[in-house]
Amino acid sequence: MGRYVVRRLLQMIPVFIGATFIIFMMMYALPGDPIRALWGERAPDEAQMAAMKEDLGLDQPILKQYWDYLTGLLQGDFGTQIASRREVIDVIADALPATVRLTVLAFLITACLGVAMGLLAGLRAGGKTDRVVLFVTLLLTSVPVFVIGYLYQTYFGVRWGWVKPNVQDSEAWDQLLLPALVLASLSLAYVARLTRTSIAENKRADYMRTARAKGLSPTRAVRVHLLRNSLIPVVTFLGVDLGNLFAGAIVTEGIFNIHGIGRAVYTALTSREGATVVGIVSFIILIYLVVTLLVDLLYAVLDPRIRYA
């Protein structure tokens, strides 16, 4: 197990470098001068512009800029904003708690509700419950998230008044429930369908017939044997989807006025703060890689046949 973890950690290095290199080039190799944009319609001060570029390292070749950024990451330096000269790590620290709460809530909704729906549909494949679940999940995958968000906001928040249409306090879990449901809608549908397919296939497997022949109750056979083996592909999807929920929060946070990571990325894009975008995306890439490793290690818990050398 230890050798496998070390090998996976070494494999993460080129992945992280490649991903950060792509996003760095997309932000800094784009046409336009972010320093010049600070002056707006006014005539810029060339001497001041040159001093700012030198101070921020923007006068260096693009590959040298990336190397400086990469070495800075090793010291916990995610860059500095151009306009405010604020450290990007401080921006992340301010925005991260709201996004973490939203993502955790959306992840719990996806995992719990999605698996429950898939389990009910898979155990009753071809029945009425199965058809209802398939219809609901098809509807969720067909409608864009921003449309679902505005519909939920309009009906649940404005017309019926069940919840507040906008999040006024990102620390209040009850106000994050509706945005989390919107954020989780697409992932929930995929998890439900994936669980349903896996349950429907595995319930006809030999080990299930053996379990019933040994006299195990249907509930115990499902809980101990069927569900455990059927969750392996679901866990894979959930691990990958955690990073997608972080990235997808930009739309949900915009709809419900949540000041989180997604809102910070959107603000940085509109103001051409490339350092902020690159820093936040690098942070999300790190989370994504760590979660992927943890999911791989969780396989051995779900299926004792899996061993890592």
Residue pairs with C-beta under 8 A, 6 or more apart in sequence:
1 297
1 300
1 308
3 308
3 309
4 308
4 309
5 293
5 297
8 293
8 296
9 293
12 289
12 293
15 289
16 282
16 285
16 286
16 289
17 70
19 285
20 69
20 70
20 73
20 278
20 281
20 282
20 285
21 66
23 277
23 278
23 281
23 282
24 65
24 66
24 69
24 278
25 62
25 66
27 274
27 277
27 278
28 62
28 65
28 66
28 274
28 278
29 62
30 274
32 272
34 58
34 82
34 272
34 273
34 274
35 44
35 49
35 52
35 53
35 56
35 58
35 82
36 44
36 49
37 272
38 44
38 82
38 83
39 45
50 59
52 58
52 82
53 59
56 80
56 82
57 64
57 65
57 68
58 65
60 68
69 79
69 278
72 78
72 79
73 282
76 89
77 87
77 89
78 87
78 88
78 89
78 92
78 275
78 278
78 279
78 280
78 282
78 283
79 87
79 88
79 275
79 276
79 278
79 279
80 86
80 87
80 88
80 275
81 87
81 88
81 91
81 273
81 275
81 276
82 272
82 273
82 274
82 275
83 271
83 273
88 275
88 276
88 279
88 280
89 279
91 264
91 276
91 279
91 280
92 261
92 264
92 279
92 280
92 283
95 259
95 260
95 261
95 263
95 264
95 280
96 260
96 261
97 170
97 171
98 170
98 171
98 253
98 258
98 259
98 260
98 261
99 246
99 249
99 253
99 258
99 260
99 261
99 262
101 170
101 171
101 173
101 176
102 170
102 176
102 179
102 180
102 183
102 249
102 252
102 253
102 258
102 260
103 183
103 242
103 245
103 246
103 249
105 173
105 176
105 177
105 180
106 180
106 181
106 183
106 184
106 187
106 245
107 184
107 238
107 241
107 242
107 245
109 180
109 181
109 184
109 188
110 184
110 187
110 188
110 191
110 238
110 241
110 245
111 191
111 238
113 184
113 188
113 192
114 187
114 188
114 189
114 190
114 191
114 192
114 195
114 234
115 191
115 192
115 195
115 231
115 234
117 133
117 136
117 137
117 188
117 192
117 195
117 196
118 133
118 191
118 192
118 193
118 194
118 195
118 196
118 197
118 198
118 199
118 234
119 195
119 196
119 199
119 222
119 227
120 129
120 133
121 129
121 130
121 133
121 134
121 192
121 195
121 196
121 199
121 200
122 130
122 195
122 196
122 197
122 198
122 199
122 200
122 203
122 230
123 199
123 203
123 222
124 130
125 196
125 199
125 200
130 196
133 192
133 196
134 193
134 196
136 189
136 192
137 188
137 189
137 190
137 192
137 193
138 189
140 148
140 185
140 186
140 188
140 189
141 186
141 189
141 190
145 182
145 183
145 185
145 186
145 248
145 251
145 252
146 251
146 255
148 182
148 185
149 179
149 182
149 251
149 252
149 255
149 256
150 255
152 178
152 181
152 182
153 165
153 166
153 178
153 255
153 256
154 165
156 162
156 163
156 178
157 163
157 164
157 165
157 166
157 178
158 165
163 174
163 175
163 177
163 178
164 175
165 256
166 256
166 257
167 175
167 176
167 179
167 256
167 257
167 258
168 175
169 175
170 176
170 258
170 259
170 260
176 258
178 256
179 252
179 253
179 255
179 256
179 258
182 252
182 255
182 256
183 245
183 248
183 249
183 252
184 245
186 248
187 241
187 244
187 245
190 237
190 241
191 234
191 237
191 238
191 241
194 233
194 234
194 237
195 230
195 231
195 234
198 230
198 231
198 232
198 233
198 234
199 226
199 227
199 230
202 208
202 226
202 229
202 230
203 226
205 229
207 225
207 229
208 221
208 225
208 226
211 221
211 224
211 225
212 218
212 221
216 224
216 225
228 302
228 303
229 302
229 303
231 302
232 299
232 302
232 303
235 295
235 298
235 299
235 302
236 295
238 295
239 291
239 292
239 294
239 295
239 298
240 292
240 295
242 287
242 288
242 291
243 284
243 287
243 288
243 291
246 261
246 284
246 287
246 288
247 262
247 284
248 262
249 258
249 260
249 261
249 262
250 261
250 262
250 263
250 265
250 266
251 262
252 258
252 262
253 259
253 260
253 261
253 262
253 263
253 266
254 262
254 263
254 266
261 280
261 284
264 276
264 280
265 276
265 277
265 280
265 281
267 273
267 276
268 274
268 276
268 277
268 280
269 277
296 308
297 308
299 306
300 306
300 307
300 308
